[in-house]
Amino acid sequence: MTWNSTLKPGKPLQRKTPMKATKPMGRRPSKKSRVSAAEHRFLSAIAAQGCILCRRLGYPGTPAEIHHLRDGVGAGQRNSNLMTIPLCPEHHRGATGFHGLGRRAFERAYGVTELDLLREAWEVMDAGRADRISHNTWSTADELEYHQVIQPLARMVHGDE
């Protein structure tokens, strides 16, 4: 065994120049992953609908979390915050859910695709809009946001483009 001449036993290593003190590196979300105020309101409204699959199975009002659609994106990537559906924790991450079963098994088990569920979520959203308009709780700002963000996306989902 040969010894490295710089690492002699009994002599501690010393730096020639001292290290600079730096701030600890914290995780900062990229600009792309930050959620705008409009997107945050939209995600809250989507989650407030309850699980769209439970609704389809006859159990409306189940608390939901947001599931980003995998349609049209590669592995390890996440779709836009606007391409989301509400799923309860079991149907989202559970053993019988999308991430537990995988896309193909999920579609076989429930006989529905992510895009079908997205269409149903949009129908519920449109019905909620109509209800709020009839009760005069739909503001001008809500309508402007609907026409700028939600309506074009709904046209794409419903295939009107």
MODELLER restraints for C-alpha pairs under 7 A, 6 or more apart:
rsr = mdl.restraints
at = mdl.atoms
rsr.add(forms.Gaussian(group=physical.xy_distance, feature=features.Distance(at['CA:39:A'], at['CA:81:A']), mean=6.69, stdev=0.5))
rsr.add(forms.Gaussian(group=physical.xy_distance, feature=features.Distance(at['CA:46:A'], at['CA:85:A']), mean=6.79, stdev=0.5))
rsr.add(forms.Gaussian(group=physical.xy_distance, feature=features.Distance(at['CA:46:A'], at['CA:86:A']), mean=6.01, stdev=0.5))
rsr.add(forms.Gaussian(group=physical.xy_distance, feature=features.Distance(at['CA:47:A'], at['CA:64:A']), mean=5.37, stdev=0.5))
rsr.add(forms.Gaussian(group=physical.xy_distance, feature=features.Distance(at['CA:47:A'], at['CA:65:A']), mean=5.70, stdev=0.5))
rsr.add(forms.Gaussian(group=physical.xy_distance, feature=features.Distance(at['CA:47:A'], at['CA:66:A']), mean=6.19, stdev=0.5))
rsr.add(forms.Gaussian(group=physical.xy_distance, feature=features.Distance(at['CA:47:A'], at['CA:86:A']), mean=5.19, stdev=0.5))
rsr.add(forms.Gaussian(group=physical.xy_distance, feature=features.Distance(at['CA:49:A'], at['CA:61:A']), mean=6.88, stdev=0.5))
rsr.add(forms.Gaussian(group=physical.xy_distance, feature=features.Distance(at['CA:50:A'], at['CA:60:A']), mean=6.78, stdev=0.5))
rsr.add(forms.Gaussian(group=physical.xy_distance, feature=features.Distance(at['CA:50:A'], at['CA:61:A']), mean=4.81, stdev=0.5))
rsr.add(forms.Gaussian(group=physical.xy_distance, feature=features.Distance(at['CA:50:A'], at['CA:62:A']), mean=4.89, stdev=0.5))
rsr.add(forms.Gaussian(group=physical.xy_distance, feature=features.Distance(at['CA:50:A'], at['CA:63:A']), mean=4.96, stdev=0.5))
rsr.add(forms.Gaussian(group=physical.xy_distance, feature=features.Distance(at['CA:50:A'], at['CA:64:A']), mean=4.90, stdev=0.5))
rsr.add(forms.Gaussian(group=physical.xy_distance, feature=features.Distance(at['CA:50:A'], at['CA:86:A']), mean=6.21, stdev=0.5))
rsr.add(forms.Gaussian(group=physical.xy_distance, feature=features.Distance(at['CA:51:A'], at['CA:61:A']), mean=6.92, stdev=0.5))
rsr.add(forms.Gaussian(group=physical.xy_distance, feature=features.Distance(at['CA:51:A'], at['CA:62:A']), mean=5.44, stdev=0.5))
rsr.add(forms.Gaussian(group=physical.xy_distance, feature=features.Distance(at['CA:51:A'], at['CA:63:A']), mean=6.30, stdev=0.5))
rsr.add(forms.Gaussian(group=physical.xy_distance, feature=features.Distance(at['CA:51:A'], at['CA:64:A']), mean=4.95, stdev=0.5))
rsr.add(forms.Gaussian(group=physical.xy_distance, feature=features.Distance(at['CA:51:A'], at['CA:86:A']), mean=5.03, stdev=0.5))
rsr.add(forms.Gaussian(group=physical.xy_distance, feature=features.Distance(at['CA:51:A'], at['CA:87:A']), mean=4.24, stdev=0.5))
rsr.add(forms.Gaussian(group=physical.xy_distance, feature=features.Distance(at['CA:51:A'], at['CA:88:A']), mean=5.02, stdev=0.5))
rsr.add(forms.Gaussian(group=physical.xy_distance, feature=features.Distance(at['CA:52:A'], at['CA:86:A']), mean=5.82, stdev=0.5))
rsr.add(forms.Gaussian(group=physical.xy_distance, feature=features.Distance(at['CA:52:A'], at['CA:87:A']), mean=6.07, stdev=0.5))
rsr.add(forms.Gaussian(group=physical.xy_distance, feature=features.Distance(at['CA:52:A'], at['CA:117:A']), mean=6.65, stdev=0.5))
rsr.add(forms.Gaussian(group=physical.xy_distance, feature=features.Distance(at['CA:52:A'], at['CA:121:A']), mean=6.38, stdev=0.5))
rsr.add(forms.Gaussian(group=physical.xy_distance, feature=features.Distance(at['CA:53:A'], at['CA:87:A']), mean=6.70, stdev=0.5))
rsr.add(forms.Gaussian(group=physical.xy_distance, feature=features.Distance(at['CA:54:A'], at['CA:60:A']), mean=6.04, stdev=0.5))
rsr.add(forms.Gaussian(group=physical.xy_distance, feature=features.Distance(at['CA:54:A'], at['CA:62:A']), mean=6.73, stdev=0.5))
rsr.add(forms.Gaussian(group=physical.xy_distance, feature=features.Distance(at['CA:62:A'], at['CA:88:A']), mean=6.56, stdev=0.5))
rsr.add(forms.Gaussian(group=physical.xy_distance, feature=features.Distance(at['CA:63:A'], at['CA:88:A']), mean=5.84, stdev=0.5))
rsr.add(forms.Gaussian(group=physical.xy_distance, feature=features.Distance(at['CA:64:A'], at['CA:86:A']), mean=5.37, stdev=0.5))
rsr.add(forms.Gaussian(group=physical.xy_distance, feature=features.Distance(at['CA:64:A'], at['CA:87:A']), mean=4.91, stdev=0.5))
rsr.add(forms.Gaussian(group=physical.xy_distance, feature=features.Distance(at['CA:64:A'], at['CA:88:A']), mean=4.10, stdev=0.5))
rsr.add(forms.Gaussian(group=physical.xy_distance, feature=features.Distance(at['CA:64:A'], at['CA:89:A']), mean=6.68, stdev=0.5))
rsr.add(forms.Gaussian(group=physical.xy_distance, feature=features.Distance(at['CA:65:A'], at['CA:86:A']), mean=5.52, stdev=0.5))
rsr.add(forms.Gaussian(group=physical.xy_distance, feature=features.Distance(at['CA:65:A'], at['CA:87:A']), mean=5.48, stdev=0.5))
rsr.add(forms.Gaussian(group=physical.xy_distance, feature=features.Distance(at['CA:65:A'], at['CA:88:A']), mean=5.80, stdev=0.5))
rsr.add(forms.Gaussian(group=physical.xy_distance, feature=features.Distance(at['CA:65:A'], at['CA:89:A']), mean=6.60, stdev=0.5))
rsr.add(forms.Gaussian(group=physical.xy_distance, feature=features.Distance(at['CA:66:A'], at['CA:84:A']), mean=6.29, stdev=0.5))
rsr.add(forms.Gaussian(group=physical.xy_distance, feature=features.Distance(at['CA:66:A'], at['CA:85:A']), mean=5.91, stdev=0.5))
rsr.add(forms.Gaussian(group=physical.xy_distance, feature=features.Distance(at['CA:66:A'], at['CA:86:A']), mean=4.93, stdev=0.5))
rsr.add(forms.Gaussian(group=physical.xy_distance, feature=features.Distance(at['CA:66:A'], at['CA:87:A']), mean=6.30, stdev=0.5))
rsr.add(forms.Gaussian(group=physical.xy_distance, feature=features.Distance(at['CA:67:A'], at['CA:84:A']), mean=5.40, stdev=0.5))
rsr.add(forms.Gaussian(group=physical.xy_distance, feature=features.Distance(at['CA:67:A'], at['CA:85:A']), mean=5.33, stdev=0.5))
rsr.add(forms.Gaussian(group=physical.xy_distance, feature=features.Distance(at['CA:67:A'], at['CA:86:A']), mean=6.08, stdev=0.5))
rsr.add(forms.Gaussian(group=physical.xy_distance, feature=features.Distance(at['CA:67:A'], at['CA:87:A']), mean=6.40, stdev=0.5))
rsr.add(forms.Gaussian(group=physical.xy_distance, feature=features.Distance(at['CA:67:A'], at['CA:92:A']), mean=6.76, stdev=0.5))
rsr.add(forms.Gaussian(group=physical.xy_distance, feature=features.Distance(at['CA:68:A'], at['CA:78:A']), mean=6.44, stdev=0.5))
rsr.add(forms.Gaussian(group=physical.xy_distance, feature=features.Distance(at['CA:68:A'], at['CA:79:A']), mean=5.78, stdev=0.5))
rsr.add(forms.Gaussian(group=physical.xy_distance, feature=features.Distance(at['CA:68:A'], at['CA:81:A']), mean=6.87, stdev=0.5))
rsr.add(forms.Gaussian(group=physical.xy_distance, feature=features.Distance(at['CA:68:A'], at['CA:83:A']), mean=6.07, stdev=0.5))
rsr.add(forms.Gaussian(group=physical.xy_distance, feature=features.Distance(at['CA:68:A'], at['CA:84:A']), mean=4.47, stdev=0.5))
rsr.add(forms.Gaussian(group=physical.xy_distance, feature=features.Distance(at['CA:68:A'], at['CA:85:A']), mean=6.68, stdev=0.5))
rsr.add(forms.Gaussian(group=physical.xy_distance, feature=features.Distance(at['CA:69:A'], at['CA:79:A']), mean=6.01, stdev=0.5))
rsr.add(forms.Gaussian(group=physical.xy_distance, feature=features.Distance(at['CA:69:A'], at['CA:83:A']), mean=5.93, stdev=0.5))
rsr.add(forms.Gaussian(group=physical.xy_distance, feature=features.Distance(at['CA:69:A'], at['CA:84:A']), mean=5.67, stdev=0.5))
rsr.add(forms.Gaussian(group=physical.xy_distance, feature=features.Distance(at['CA:69:A'], at['CA:114:A']), mean=6.56, stdev=0.5))
rsr.add(forms.Gaussian(group=physical.xy_distance, feature=features.Distance(at['CA:70:A'], at['CA:78:A']), mean=6.80, stdev=0.5))
rsr.add(forms.Gaussian(group=physical.xy_distance, feature=features.Distance(at['CA:70:A'], at['CA:79:A']), mean=6.47, stdev=0.5))
rsr.add(forms.Gaussian(group=physical.xy_distance, feature=features.Distance(at['CA:73:A'], at['CA:79:A']), mean=6.46, stdev=0.5))
rsr.add(forms.Gaussian(group=physical.xy_distance, feature=features.Distance(at['CA:85:A'], at['CA:118:A']), mean=5.80, stdev=0.5))
rsr.add(forms.Gaussian(group=physical.xy_distance, feature=features.Distance(at['CA:85:A'], at['CA:121:A']), mean=6.54, stdev=0.5))
rsr.add(forms.Gaussian(group=physical.xy_distance, feature=features.Distance(at['CA:90:A'], at['CA:96:A']), mean=6.57, stdev=0.5))
rsr.add(forms.Gaussian(group=physical.xy_distance, feature=features.Distance(at['CA:90:A'], at['CA:97:A']), mean=5.60, stdev=0.5))
rsr.add(forms.Gaussian(group=physical.xy_distance, feature=features.Distance(at['CA:91:A'], at['CA:97:A']), mean=3.70, stdev=0.5))
rsr.add(forms.Gaussian(group=physical.xy_distance, feature=features.Distance(at['CA:91:A'], at['CA:98:A']), mean=6.10, stdev=0.5))
rsr.add(forms.Gaussian(group=physical.xy_distance, feature=features.Distance(at['CA:92:A'], at['CA:98:A']), mean=5.22, stdev=0.5))
rsr.add(forms.Gaussian(group=physical.xy_distance, feature=features.Distance(at['CA:92:A'], at['CA:99:A']), mean=6.16, stdev=0.5))
rsr.add(forms.Gaussian(group=physical.xy_distance, feature=features.Distance(at['CA:93:A'], at['CA:99:A']), mean=5.09, stdev=0.5))
rsr.add(forms.Gaussian(group=physical.xy_distance, feature=features.Distance(at['CA:93:A'], at['CA:100:A']), mean=5.72, stdev=0.5))
rsr.add(forms.Gaussian(group=physical.xy_distance, feature=features.Distance(at['CA:94:A'], at['CA:100:A']), mean=5.44, stdev=0.5))
rsr.add(forms.Gaussian(group=physical.xy_distance, feature=features.Distance(at['CA:95:A'], at['CA:101:A']), mean=6.42, stdev=0.5))
rsr.add(forms.Gaussian(group=physical.xy_distance, feature=features.Distance(at['CA:97:A'], at['CA:106:A']), mean=6.75, stdev=0.5))
rsr.add(forms.Gaussian(group=physical.xy_distance, feature=features.Distance(at['CA:98:A'], at['CA:106:A']), mean=5.62, stdev=0.5))
rsr.add(forms.Gaussian(group=physical.xy_distance, feature=features.Distance(at['CA:107:A'], at['CA:113:A']), mean=5.46, stdev=0.5))
rsr.add(forms.Gaussian(group=physical.xy_distance, feature=features.Distance(at['CA:119:A'], at['CA:157:A']), mean=6.40, stdev=0.5))
rsr.add(forms.Gaussian(group=physical.xy_distance, feature=features.Distance(at['CA:119:A'], at['CA:158:A']), mean=6.59, stdev=0.5))
rsr.add(forms.Gaussian(group=physical.xy_distance, feature=features.Distance(at['CA:122:A'], at['CA:154:A']), mean=6.73, stdev=0.5))
rsr.add(forms.Gaussian(group=physical.xy_distance, feature=features.Distance(at['CA:132:A'], at['CA:138:A']), mean=5.20, stdev=0.5))
rsr.add(forms.Gaussian(group=physical.xy_distance, feature=features.Distance(at['CA:155:A'], at['CA:161:A']), mean=6.16, stdev=0.5))
